[in-house]
Amino acid sequence: MASIIADHQIVKPIRGNYLVWMLAMALLVVIGGYCAYTMEHEGHHISGMNNRVVWGLPHVFAISLILAASGALNSATLSSVFNQSMHKPWARLSVVLAICLLISGLLVLVLDLGRPDRLFIAMTTYNFRSIFSWNIFLYTGFIAVCVVYLATLLDRSLNRYIASIGALALLWRIVLTTGTGSIFGFLVGRSALDTAILAPLFIALSLVMGSAVFALVVALVSRWQGTPVPANTIRQFSKLMLWCLLALLYFSVVHHLTNLYVSEHSSDERTMFTGPMALPFWLGHITLFGVCVWLVSRQRIIEAINQKQWLLSCVAALFGSAMILYSTIIGSQLIPQNLFPGKEVTSSTFGDAGFASYFPSVWEWGLGMGGVALSMLLLGFFLRVLPVSAHVIEPVADISDQVT
């Protein structure tokens, strides 16, 4: 039975290939768990990581999921804080997706860093001069805020608090993403990072990745419900994606131009352009630039954009953002460290001993994909037990006639 949750909104039952999708995601989660178990017991020597590259592909997956979790709240905050009525039917799904993505990202992060058995110690022993300690509060607090936010959206008696909780969620996600970017921006030992602009850059990354993932989820849920995504929703989501992409490209260009200008970073920046990370670096930026150009060129006729074009642009934006994140995290570790500024090192086997190499193993791919699958598995579960997905329907004289 379908049910009404608000004026001109209706929750339809989940049908279609939902069960097949859930079984596929469960299989990927099992594979990811096996990969994590194998690396934990065999040692990280079976992965592509080494003493130089300690944050590998699973870390890229984990940070991507965390950033996407922050960005997935776009529709919820736009509807609650900025009173954008078009986003109201998707607010609940937005909050639930954010929770699922963050839980999955944190799980991959814990398994990637090793010694998950010591997680309780890490959560109860703090060094407040470390940004990692602060992020524990930011991540757990974000989940708590989202749970309260979802409660206000589900319970009509709590609807009067939606705007206040929405504003808190907006502020929290900005602080959370700033903290995530600061993990890398505060690393003065990595000259390819070591800049405060990584904080707003990561905020822009979260907006793009969250918008792209949310769009793909909306299309998937709509297919399960047998209801097409409204054309107006596609147009509005496309415009939102365009502005997020432009913000990301702006901060990325400023970041790299600044590094070229600063003498202590210029040589490393040129290495980023032409070195081992040149392919993912340029591939990511060219992809994002291409999507921007395509959307801008269609700005006058964006009314005609269809669902296939919309989803392809979201996939391209997600791919480009992931490539930028990969080149930032991995590339910064491949570049030799300047351990003794102003000194000439004649011989070394440590972090300054030339360029490092890194090739992700199948175990790392399995762990990362398992984390993505877990977020979708959790989302599918919540779709079954909570009325979080709704579609706008045309106004009718008696809306009860639409209920079957």
C-alpha positions in Angstrom: 0.0 0.0 0.0 1.2 3.5 -0.8 0.8 6.2 1.8 0.7 10.0 1.8 3.3 11.8 3.9 2.6 15.4 2.9 0.6 17.6 0.5 1.1 16.3 -3.1 3.7 13.7 -2.0 3.2 10.0 -2.0 5.4 7.1 -0.8 5.3 4.2 -3.2 6.3 0.6 -2.4 9.7 -0.7 -3.4 9.5 -3.2 -6.3 11.5 -4.1 -9.3 15.0 -5.5 -9.0 15.3 -4.4 -5.3 16.0 -7.9 -4.0 18.6 -8.6 -6.7 20.3 -5.3 -5.9 20.4 -6.1 -2.2 21.9 -9.6 -2.7 24.6 -8.1 -5.0 25.5 -5.5 -2.4 25.5 -8.1 0.4 27.9 -10.2 -1.7 30.2 -7.2 -2.2 30.2 -6.5 1.5 31.2 -10.1 2.2 34.0 -9.8 -0.3 35.1 -6.5 1.3 35.1 -8.1 4.7 37.2 -11.0 3.5 39.7 -8.5 1.9 40.0 -6.6 5.2 40.4 -9.8 7.2 43.1 -11.0 4.8 45.1 -7.8 5.0 44.7 -7.7 8.8 46.1 -11.2 9.3 48.6 -11.4 6.4 49.9 -7.9 6.9 49.8 -4.8 4.6 52.7 -6.1 2.6 50.1 -7.9 0.4 48.6 -4.5 -0.5 50.2 -1.9 -2.7 51.0 0.3 0.4 54.5 0.6 1.8 56.5 2.7 4.3 56.2 5.7 1.9 52.6 5.4 0.8 50.7 4.6 4.0 47.3 5.9 2.8 46.3 3.9 -0.2 43.2 3.3 -2.3 41.0 2.3 0.7 41.7 5.7 2.2 40.6 7.4 -1.0 37.3 5.3 -0.8 36.9 6.2 2.9 37.4 9.9 2.4 35.2 9.9 -0.7 32.3 8.3 1.3 32.8 10.8 4.2 32.8 13.8 1.8 29.8 12.4 -0.1 27.9 12.0 3.2 28.3 15.7 3.9 27.3 16.6 0.4 24.3 14.2 0.4 22.6 16.6 2.9 22.2 19.2 0.1 18.5 18.5 -0.5 17.7 18.3 3.2 19.3 21.6 4.1 18.0 23.4 0.9 14.5 22.4 1.9 14.7 23.1 5.6 17.1 26.0 5.9 16.6 27.8 2.5 12.9 26.7 2.1 13.4 25.3 -1.4 10.1 23.4 -1.8 11.4 21.4 -4.8 13.8 19.6 -2.4 11.2 18.8 0.3 10.1 15.4 -1.0 13.8 14.3 -1.0 14.8 15.6 2.4 14.3 12.3 4.3 16.2 10.3 1.7 18.9 12.9 1.8 19.4 12.5 5.6 19.3 8.7 5.5 21.8 8.6 2.7 24.2 10.8 4.6 24.1 8.5 7.6 24.7 5.4 5.5 27.6 6.9 3.6 29.3 8.2 6.8 29.0 4.9 8.6 30.5 3.0 5.6 33.3 5.5 5.2 34.3 5.3 8.8 34.3 1.5 8.7 36.6 1.5 5.7 38.8 4.0 7.4 39.1 1.9 10.6 39.8 -1.3 8.6 42.3 0.5 6.3 44.4 2.0 9.2 44.7 -1.4 10.8 44.2 -2.7 14.4 40.4 -2.3 14.5 40.6 -4.1 17.9 42.1 -0.9 19.3 39.2 1.3 18.2 37.8 1.7 21.7 41.1 3.0 22.9 41.2 5.5 20.1 37.7 6.7 20.9 38.4 7.1 24.7 42.0 8.4 24.7 42.4 11.8 23.1 45.2 14.1 22.0 43.5 17.4 21.4 46.5 18.8 19.5 45.7 16.2 16.9 43.0 16.9 14.2 42.3 13.1 14.2 41.0 13.3 17.8 38.7 16.3 16.9 37.3 14.4 13.9 36.1 11.6 16.2 33.7 14.1 17.8 32.8 15.6 14.4 31.9 12.2 12.8 29.9 10.8 15.8 28.3 14.2 16.3 27.3 14.3 12.6 25.5 11.0 12.9 23.7 12.1 16.1 22.6 15.4 14.5 21.4 13.5 11.4 19.4 11.0 13.5 17.7 13.9 15.3 17.2 15.7 12.0 15.5 12.6 10.6 13.2 12.3 13.6 12.0 15.9 13.1 11.2 15.1 9.4 9.4 11.9 10.3 7.3 13.0 13.3 4.8 15.8 12.5 4.8 16.9 16.2 8.5 17.8 15.8 8.2 19.6 12.5 8.5 23.0 14.2 12.1 22.1 15.0 13.1 21.3 11.4 14.5 24.7 10.5 16.7 24.8 13.7 18.0 21.3 13.4 18.6 21.8 9.7 20.7 24.9 10.4 22.7 22.9 13.0 23.2 20.1 10.4 24.4 22.6 7.8 26.9 24.2 10.2 28.0 20.7 11.4 28.7 19.4 7.9 30.7 22.5 7.1 32.8 22.0 10.2 33.1 18.3 9.6 34.3 18.7 6.0 36.7 21.5 7.1 38.2 19.1 9.7 38.5 16.4 7.0 40.4 18.7 4.7 42.5 20.0 7.6 43.8 16.5 8.2 45.7 16.9 5.0 46.2 20.7 5.1 47.9 20.5 8.4 50.6 18.0 7.3 53.5 20.3 7.0 55.8 17.4 6.2 54.1 16.9 2.9 54.8 20.0 0.8 52.2 18.9 -1.8 49.5 19.3 0.9 50.5 21.9 3.7 47.9 24.6 2.8 44.8 25.9 4.4 42.9 26.1 1.1 42.4 22.3 1.2 39.6 22.9 3.7 37.3 24.9 1.3 38.5 22.6 -1.5 37.2 19.6 0.4 34.0 21.4 1.1 33.6 21.9 -2.7 34.5 18.2 -3.3 31.8 17.2 -0.8 29.2 19.3 -2.6 30.0 17.7 -6.0 30.3 14.1 -4.8 27.3 14.3 -2.5 25.1 15.8 -5.2 26.2 13.2 -7.8 25.7 10.2 -5.4 22.3 11.6 -4.3 21.2 12.0 -7.9 22.1 8.4 -8.7 20.3 7.2 -5.6 17.2 9.2 -6.5 17.2 7.6 -10.0 17.6 4.1 -8.5 14.8 4.6 -6.0 12.6 6.0 -8.6 13.2 2.9 -10.8 12.4 0.6 -7.8 9.1 2.6 -7.3 8.2 2.6 -10.9 7.9 6.4 -10.9 10.0 8.6 -13.2 12.0 11.5 -11.7 10.0 14.7 -12.4 11.5 16.8 -15.2 11.6 19.9 -12.9 13.7 17.9 -10.4 16.2 16.9 -13.1 16.5 20.6 -14.1 17.0 21.8 -10.6 19.5 19.1 -9.7 21.5 19.9 -12.9 21.7 23.6 -12.0 22.8 22.7 -8.5 25.5 20.4 -9.8 26.8 23.1 -12.2 27.3 25.6 -9.4 29.0 22.9 -7.2 31.3 22.0 -10.1 32.3 25.6 -10.7 33.1 26.1 -7.0 35.3 23.0 -7.0 37.2 24.0 -10.1 37.7 27.5 -8.7 39.2 26.3 -5.4 41.3 23.7 -7.3 42.7 26.2 -9.7 43.5 28.6 -6.8 45.1 25.8 -4.9 47.5 24.8 -7.7 48.3 28.3 -8.8 49.2 29.2 -5.2 51.5 26.2 -5.0 53.2 27.2 -8.3 53.7 30.7 -6.9 55.2 29.6 -3.6 58.8 28.7 -4.2 59.0 25.9 -1.6 56.0 24.2 -3.3 56.6 25.0 -7.0 58.9 22.0 -7.8 56.4 19.6 -6.2 53.5 21.2 -8.0 55.3 20.9 -11.4 55.8 17.2 -10.5 52.1 16.8 -9.9 51.5 18.2 -13.5 54.0 15.9 -15.2 54.9 13.1 -12.8 53.4 9.8 -11.8 50.1 11.4 -10.9 49.7 13.4 -14.0 47.2 11.1 -15.6 44.6 11.0 -12.8 45.3 14.7 -12.0 44.5 15.9 -15.6 41.9 13.2 -16.2 39.9 14.5 -13.1 40.2 18.1 -14.0 39.5 17.7 -17.7 36.4 15.5 -16.9 35.0 18.2 -14.5 35.8 21.0 -16.9 34.1 19.0 -19.7 31.0 18.5 -17.6 30.9 22.2 -16.7 31.2 23.2 -20.3 28.5 20.8 -21.3 26.1 22.1 -18.7 26.8 25.7 -19.4 26.4 25.2 -23.1 23.0 23.7 -22.3 22.0 26.4 -19.9 19.7 28.1 -22.4 18.0 24.7 -23.3 18.5 23.0 -19.9 14.7 22.6 -19.9 15.3 19.9 -22.5 17.8 17.9 -20.4 16.7 14.3 -20.0 17.4 11.8 -17.3 20.0 9.9 -19.2 22.1 13.0 -19.8 21.6 14.1 -16.2 22.9 10.8 -14.8 25.8 10.6 -17.2 26.9 14.1 -16.1 26.6 13.0 -12.4 28.8 9.9 -13.1 31.4 12.0 -14.9 31.4 14.5 -12.0 31.8 11.7 -9.5 34.6 10.2 -11.5 36.4 13.5 -11.9 36.1 14.3 -8.2 37.5 10.9 -7.2 40.5 11.3 -9.6 41.2 14.7 -8.0 41.0 13.2 -4.5 43.2 10.2 -5.6 45.9 12.5 -7.0 45.8 14.7 -3.9 46.1 11.8 -1.3 48.3 9.4 -3.2 50.3 12.0 -5.2 51.4 13.9 -2.1 52.9 10.7 -0.7 54.8 9.8 -3.9 56.7 13.1 -3.9 60.0 13.0 -1.9 59.9 14.8 1.4 62.2 17.7 2.2 63.4 16.3 5.6 66.3 18.8 6.0 65.3 22.2 4.5 68.4 24.1 3.2 70.6 21.1 3.4 72.0 18.8 0.7 71.3 15.1 1.4 73.9 13.0 -0.3 72.4 9.6 0.6 69.1 8.5 2.1 66.7 5.5 2.1 63.9 7.3 3.9 61.0 9.6 2.7 63.4 11.8 0.7 64.9 9.0 -1.3 63.4 9.8 -4.7 59.9 9.2 -5.9 57.9 6.3 -4.3 55.7 3.9 -6.3 52.3 2.7 -5.6 49.9 0.2 -7.4 46.7 -0.7 -5.5 46.1 -4.4 -5.0 43.0 -6.4 -5.5 42.6 -6.5 -1.7 42.4 -2.7 -1.5 39.9 -2.6 -4.3 37.8 -5.2 -2.5 37.8 -3.3 0.7 36.9 0.0 -0.9 34.1 -1.5 -3.0 32.8 -3.3 0.0 32.5 0.0 1.8 30.5 1.5 -1.1 28.3 -1.6 -1.2 27.7 -1.4 2.6 26.3 2.2 2.2 23.9 1.0 -0.4 22.9 -2.1 1.6 22.1 0.1 4.6 20.2 2.5 2.4 18.1 -0.3 1.0 17.3 -1.5 4.5 16.1 1.9 5.6 14.0 2.3 2.5 12.1 -0.8 3.6 11.6 0.1 7.2 11.1 3.9 7.0 9.0 6.2 4.8 12.0 8.1 3.5 11.4 8.2 -0.2 8.6 10.3 -1.7 7.7 11.6 -5.1 5.9 14.8 -6.0 2.6 14.1 -7.7 0.4 16.5 -9.6 -2.2 18.3 -7.5 -5.7 16.6 -7.7 -9.1 17.4 -6.4 -9.0 14.5 -4.0 -5.5 13.2 -3.3 -6.8 10.1 -1.6 -7.8 8.8 -5.0 -4.1 8.4 -5.8 -3.7 5.9 -2.9 -3.8 2.3 -4.0 
